[in-house]
Amino acid sequence: MKKIVLLAVIPVIFFSSCSLQKLVMNKVSDMLSGSSGGSAFTGDDDPQLVGDALPFALKMYETLLDQNPDHTGLLLTTGMGFVMYANAFVQTPAQMLPDDEYEKQGEMYARAKKLYIRGRDYCFRALEVNHPGFLEAIYSDEPVPFMENLTIEDVPLLYWSAAGWLAAISIDIFDVGLSMNLDKAAVLMDRAYALEPDFGKGMIDDFYILYYASVPEGMGGSREKAKYHFDRAVELSEGLNPSPYLSYATTISIQDQNADEYRSLLEKALAIELEQDPDNLLANSIMQEKAQWQLDHIEDFFLLETDIPEDF
């Protein structure tokens, strides 16, 4: 009789243990993918500290995902983390390297590209969990109809997957496998904008400044649209985000060779008091560092009067 009772209890203990483990994993995943977990990074004003800590955090997230692969919140946090890390701590420093370090720059760009794709793919996994068939649809000839199934809750996943995908394309336009999917990546951002145009106080508008200013007109580029989204990004962020000023200065102002406008926009970015937006101290600190670098290297982008020889 005791043996029968013991045999009956063992499965209960086993399955209870598994359920408890799953519960704990979900709680930990919820905590790390919640707003409080993210603010530990985004609300920090020390980019070097965050840059040193992020690789460990991202590997920890991946370890948790091995045990809890369908947790969409953790998939988003991990994907977003890789895209942000690639941009802030790999691509941006690479852009600031001197010309004679082109080999190192190329290596860093290649690494950033891989990290962007890695981040995109985590967001894709979450979208597939939420909407089975997403992966097949996005790579199909007609992805737009399936996008109608996505809702406002999917906007962060749409934004970060599109941002990672498009950043990878922009960093290596000669990768035909990536570049041929430019329109598909744009579909994701367009759907996010349709669902929540004010997302992140103008984050999508800020993205569109770069997109419409950089893409050839024959592929959808538009200076007018870039200017529209610049005005809207500044309005939605209440002028507290340096990024729109930087985006417009490094695209349209350079294209127009308007050095005065370039200086004015970058000075506006640098004049922002970061403490007024405590939730975005990290990103805004990095943007101001980049704005200062762009201002210090203005002669790299413009033919200034002081650069013209007197006997020219």
C-alpha positions in Angstrom: 0.0 0.0 0.0 2.8 2.4 0.9 4.5 1.6 -2.4 1.3 2.5 -4.3 0.9 5.8 -2.4 4.6 6.7 -3.1 4.2 5.9 -6.8 1.2 8.1 -6.9 2.9 11.0 -5.1 6.1 11.0 -7.2 4.3 12.3 -10.4 2.6 15.0 -8.3 5.9 16.2 -6.9 7.5 16.1 -10.3 4.8 18.0 -12.1 4.5 20.4 -9.1 8.2 21.0 -9.3 8.0 21.7 -13.0 5.1 24.0 -12.6 6.9 25.9 -9.8 10.0 26.2 -12.0 7.9 27.6 -14.8 6.2 30.0 -12.4 9.5 31.2 -11.2 10.9 31.6 -14.7 7.8 33.6 -15.7 8.2 35.9 -12.7 11.8 36.5 -13.4 11.1 37.1 -17.1 8.3 39.5 -16.2 10.5 41.4 -13.9 13.4 41.7 -16.4 11.1 42.7 -19.2 9.1 45.2 -17.2 9.5 49.0 -17.2 11.5 48.9 -14.0 14.1 46.6 -15.5 14.5 48.7 -18.6 14.8 52.0 -16.8 17.9 50.8 -15.0 19.7 51.2 -18.3 17.6 53.9 -20.2 17.5 56.1 -17.1 21.3 56.1 -16.6 23.4 59.0 -17.7 26.7 57.1 -17.8 27.0 55.5 -21.3 30.3 53.8 -20.5 28.8 52.1 -17.4 25.8 50.9 -19.4 28.0 49.9 -22.3 30.1 47.7 -20.1 27.1 46.1 -18.4 24.8 45.5 -21.4 26.7 42.5 -22.9 26.3 40.5 -19.6 22.7 41.5 -19.3 21.9 40.5 -22.9 23.6 37.1 -22.4 21.6 36.6 -19.2 18.4 37.4 -21.1 19.4 34.8 -23.7 20.0 32.2 -21.0 16.5 32.8 -19.6 15.0 32.5 -23.1 16.6 29.1 -23.4 14.3 28.1 -20.5 11.4 30.3 -21.4 11.5 30.6 -25.2 8.0 32.0 -25.8 8.0 34.8 -23.2 7.1 37.7 -25.5 8.1 40.4 -23.0 11.6 39.0 -22.6 11.9 38.5 -26.3 11.1 42.2 -26.8 13.5 43.3 -24.1 16.3 41.1 -25.6 15.7 42.2 -29.2 15.5 45.9 -28.2 18.6 45.5 -26.1 20.6 44.1 -29.1 19.5 46.8 -31.4 20.2 49.6 -29.0 23.6 48.1 -28.1 24.6 47.8 -31.8 23.7 51.4 -32.5 25.0 53.1 -29.3 28.1 51.0 -28.5 29.2 49.5 -31.9 28.1 51.5 -34.9 28.2 55.0 -33.4 31.8 54.6 -32.0 32.8 53.1 -35.4 31.5 56.2 -37.2 33.7 58.4 -35.0 37.0 56.5 -35.8 39.6 58.5 -37.8 40.0 57.7 -41.5 43.2 55.7 -41.0 41.4 53.1 -38.9 39.1 52.0 -41.7 39.9 48.3 -41.2 38.7 48.5 -37.6 35.7 50.5 -38.6 34.8 47.8 -41.1 35.0 45.1 -38.5 32.8 47.1 -36.1 30.3 47.8 -38.8 30.2 44.0 -39.6 29.6 43.3 -35.9 26.9 45.9 -35.6 25.1 44.4 -38.6 25.1 41.0 -37.0 23.8 42.4 -33.7 21.0 44.3 -35.5 19.8 41.1 -37.2 20.1 39.2 -33.9 17.8 41.8 -32.2 15.4 41.8 -35.1 15.1 38.0 -34.9 14.2 38.1 -31.2 11.4 40.5 -32.0 10.3 38.3 -34.9 10.1 35.3 -32.6 7.7 37.3 -30.3 5.6 38.4 -33.3 5.4 34.7 -34.4 4.2 33.7 -30.9 1.5 36.4 -30.9 0.5 35.8 -34.5 1.4 32.4 -35.9 2.3 32.6 -39.5 4.0 36.0 -39.2 7.4 34.8 -40.3 6.0 33.1 -43.4 4.0 36.3 -44.2 6.7 38.8 -43.8 9.0 37.0 -46.3 6.1 36.4 -48.7 5.5 38.5 -51.9 2.5 40.2 -50.2 3.2 40.8 -46.5 0.8 43.7 -46.1 -2.5 41.8 -45.8 -1.2 39.8 -42.8 -0.1 42.9 -41.1 -3.8 43.8 -40.6 -3.8 41.1 -37.9 -1.3 43.0 -35.7 -2.6 45.3 -33.0 -1.4 48.3 -31.0 0.1 45.8 -28.4 2.5 44.7 -31.2 3.8 48.2 -31.9 7.0 48.0 -29.8 7.9 44.7 -31.5 7.1 46.2 -34.9 9.2 49.2 -34.2 12.3 47.4 -32.9 12.3 44.7 -35.5 12.0 47.2 -38.3 14.6 49.5 -36.8 17.1 46.6 -36.5 16.4 45.3 -40.0 16.6 48.7 -41.6 19.8 49.6 -39.6 21.4 46.4 -40.8 20.5 47.3 -44.4 21.8 50.8 -44.1 25.1 49.6 -42.7 25.8 47.2 -45.6 23.8 48.3 -48.7 25.9 45.8 -50.8 24.4 42.9 -49.0 21.8 42.0 -51.7 20.1 39.5 -49.4 19.3 42.3 -47.0 18.8 45.2 -49.4 16.2 43.3 -51.4 14.0 43.2 -48.3 14.0 47.0 -47.7 10.3 47.2 -48.6 9.4 44.5 -46.2 11.2 46.2 -43.3 9.4 49.4 -44.2 6.1 47.6 -44.1 6.7 46.8 -40.4 7.4 50.4 -39.5 4.5 51.6 -41.6 2.1 49.3 -39.7 3.5 50.5 -36.3 3.0 54.1 -37.4 -0.6 53.4 -38.5 -1.4 51.7 -35.2 0.3 54.3 -32.9 1.7 57.3 -34.7 2.8 59.0 -31.4 4.8 55.9 -30.2 7.7 56.8 -27.9 6.9 60.6 -28.2 8.0 60.7 -31.8 10.4 57.7 -32.1 8.8 56.6 -35.4 8.8 60.1 -36.8 12.5 60.4 -35.9 13.2 57.2 -37.8 11.3 58.5 -40.8 13.5 61.6 -40.9 16.5 59.4 -41.7 14.5 57.1 -43.9 12.9 59.6 -46.2 16.1 61.7 -46.3 18.3 58.8 -47.2 16.3 56.6 -49.6 16.3 57.7 -53.3 13.2 59.4 -54.5 12.5 56.5 -56.9 12.3 54.2 -53.9 10.1 56.4 -51.8 12.5 59.0 -50.5 11.1 62.5 -49.9 12.6 65.7 -48.5 9.2 67.1 -47.8 8.2 64.0 -45.8 11.6 64.2 -43.9 10.8 67.8 -42.9 7.2 66.9 -41.9 8.5 64.1 -39.6 11.2 66.3 -38.2 8.6 68.9 -37.1 6.4 66.2 -35.7 9.2 64.5 -33.8 10.2 67.8 -32.2 6.6 68.6 -31.3 5.9 65.2 -29.8 9.1 65.1 -27.7 8.5 68.7 -26.6 11.9 69.6 -27.9 13.6 67.4 -25.2 15.0 64.8 -27.6 18.4 65.7 -29.3 17.9 62.9 -31.9 15.5 64.7 -34.4 17.9 67.7 -34.6 20.8 65.3 -35.2 18.9 63.2 -37.8 17.9 66.3 -39.8 21.3 67.9 -39.6 23.2 64.8 -40.7 21.0 64.3 -43.7 19.1 67.2 -45.2 21.5 69.9 -44.0 24.5 68.1 -45.3 22.8 67.3 -48.6 22.0 71.0 -49.0 25.5 72.0 -47.8 23.8 74.3 -45.4 26.4 74.7 -42.7 24.5 77.4 -40.8 21.5 75.2 -40.5 23.7 72.3 -39.5 25.3 74.3 -36.7 22.0 75.6 -35.5 20.4 72.2 -35.3 23.3 70.6 -33.4 23.5 73.5 -31.0 19.8 73.1 -30.2 20.5 69.4 -29.6 23.3 70.3 -27.2 21.3 72.9 -25.4 18.7 70.4 -24.2 18.8 69.8 -20.4 18.8 66.0 -20.2 17.4 66.0 -16.7 14.1 67.2 -18.1 13.6 63.7 -19.6 14.9 61.3 -16.9 13.5 58.2 -18.5 15.7 58.6 -21.6 19.0 59.9 -20.0 21.1 57.2 -21.7 19.9 57.7 -25.3 19.9 61.4 -25.0 23.4 61.5 -23.5 24.7 59.4 -26.4 22.9 61.7 -28.9 24.5 64.8 -27.4 27.9 63.2 -27.5 27.3 62.4 -31.1 26.0 65.9 -31.8 29.2 67.4 -30.3 31.4 65.1 -32.4 29.5 66.1 -35.5 29.9 69.8 -34.6 33.6 69.3 -33.9 34.1 67.6 -37.3 32.0 70.0 -39.4 34.8 70.4 -41.9 34.5 66.8 -42.8 31.0 67.4 -44.2 31.1 71.0 -45.6 33.4 73.0 -47.7 33.8 76.0 -45.4 35.2 79.4 -46.4 38.2 78.8 -44.2 38.9 75.6 -46.2 39.3 77.4 -49.5 42.9 78.4 -50.4 43.4 82.1 -50.8 44.7 81.8 -54.3 41.8 79.6 -55.4 
